[in-house]
């Protein structure tokens, strides 16, 4: 019988390879700093981080599904729960909470109390519009697109701009049915 | 509690990256300029002295009337300099060590260019609180 899908990410987190948290934080910081130096425009950097996250997400979803053994999610609500409890725990070591469901169940907020990417970071005055963790929104968007869900992810609250937590809003735009890639009558 | 105390951080290129008057006496304009002048004049002495010892805390390196200059040199040759009139050496050493820790946290910020001015108001508040506590 197949092993039961985990409800929390803790056993998975214990099994995956880990890297030093400070190395991870400093490497991400170096990426952001280099992007700021190369692109100079804060909006461009935000877009580039999102694109990088998208590319990571489309590959990350395969690793996630392979390691975590979750079964197909029934609806978007379950998807969001799995992302918050299992996904974030497995890759970042923190859990998020899911709140703010709208009436149809297509929009929710993922709230992160602490975020390893932003240790020690303080935004200078020249970069006030920067979404420092924009890579996360790209990762979520890419990963969900690979499992047939088109979503829009935006930042609602950001601790670097003075709020008290990190809040991502995930909006399900459309469930894309799987397309069979080959035509049958060749 | 020191009546006059002027604290500056000078980078390895001899550019001041942070300054604060942390004494408890009322601030006077000429006094502030005089303090900065005295601290900059002490830089030459600090440079020579820093190479003679492996300790980070160089005690009193220079004197002007009754004001003493104490310096703490970090591993990256950033000098934390304090101009004061008190004799509380242990307090000053603890103050320097705590400011050093705050400085390291600033350095870990990837968006901070080492050697540029420290503009974080959070850092400023903390340094003044430490000055009230230790000096």
Contacts between the chains, C-beta under 8 A, distances in Angstrom:
chain1	res1	chain2	res2	distance
A	26	B	108	7.2
A	26	B	110	6.9
A	28	B	110	7.8
A	29	B	109	7.6
A	29	B	110	2.6
A	29	B	111	7.4
A	30	B	110	6.0
A	32	B	110	6.1
A	32	B	111	7.2
A	33	B	110	4.8
A	33	B	111	6.2
A	36	B	111	7.4
A	119	B	108	7.7
A	120	B	105	5.8
A	120	B	108	4.0
A	120	B	109	5.2
A	120	B	110	7.9
A	121	B	109	5.5
A	121	B	110	6.5
A	121	B	111	6.5
A	122	B	109	5.4
A	122	B	111	7.1
A	122	B	112	7.7
A	122	B	120	5.6
A	122	B	122	7.0
A	123	B	111	6.5
A	124	B	111	5.6
A	124	B	112	7.4
A	124	B	119	6.8
A	125	B	119	7.1
A	127	B	111	6.6
